């Protein structure tokens, strides 16, 4: 790990924190807390991709968001999968959709289990409202999974689309 990569990881943590604050402020049903994680995973691979989300989650936990630290396994899985799959992604819309889906399904399952079993479907996210609406017809775990897949897909697609755009504009000296 060199100074450039440490600085980029720190920037990614800030991006995650700012995105999450925007989502919480406007009570959006998406999270916006993974853009920095996706960026680092795309630039430096799966090992580095696991770092930003865990550290930004820890910072949020220290700032009073009791839920964030429990989702560290989701952030680790996100960074790992994104770093692994990003090198196979092509520069087209269909590839971006497929890449997003490959990342979203396992991370949504992990996140839904945490949300349902640890928190009863209620978190600090705006998507908790959707879980409560679907809980009666689907059951808590399935409601959490359906909401997670829908909101995670939109959230991760936005993150991956933004990172795809930024990735093309970042000079090669910052990518290695």
C-alpha angles and dihedrals in degrees: 000000000000134000093264093055093044089052092048091049089051089051089050091052090053090049090051092049094048093046092049092048091052090050092048094044093054094034090234117181088232126068109220088197098117106057092100091046092053090047094054093043089052094047102039108016137244101316094056090037091067094059108067099054093047092050095043089048089052091051091050090049090054089048091057106271099130092187101057101074093053089061093059091108089057091052091048091050091046093053092044096049095041093049091049098045099038094077090059095048117110124213098257138094097250092052090050090052092049093046090050092049093049090054097040101053098061095035091049091051091051092045094046091053091051092046095047101040102034102032106022091239095302120113137146091270125103088235090075088082090060091049091054091050093051097039096089100051098036107026125247101280095045091045089052091048095048092048092044093051092048097043094037092051092053092042096048093042090055090047094047093045091051092046091048089056094045093043091062091053100045112100115246092244089071094049100066 
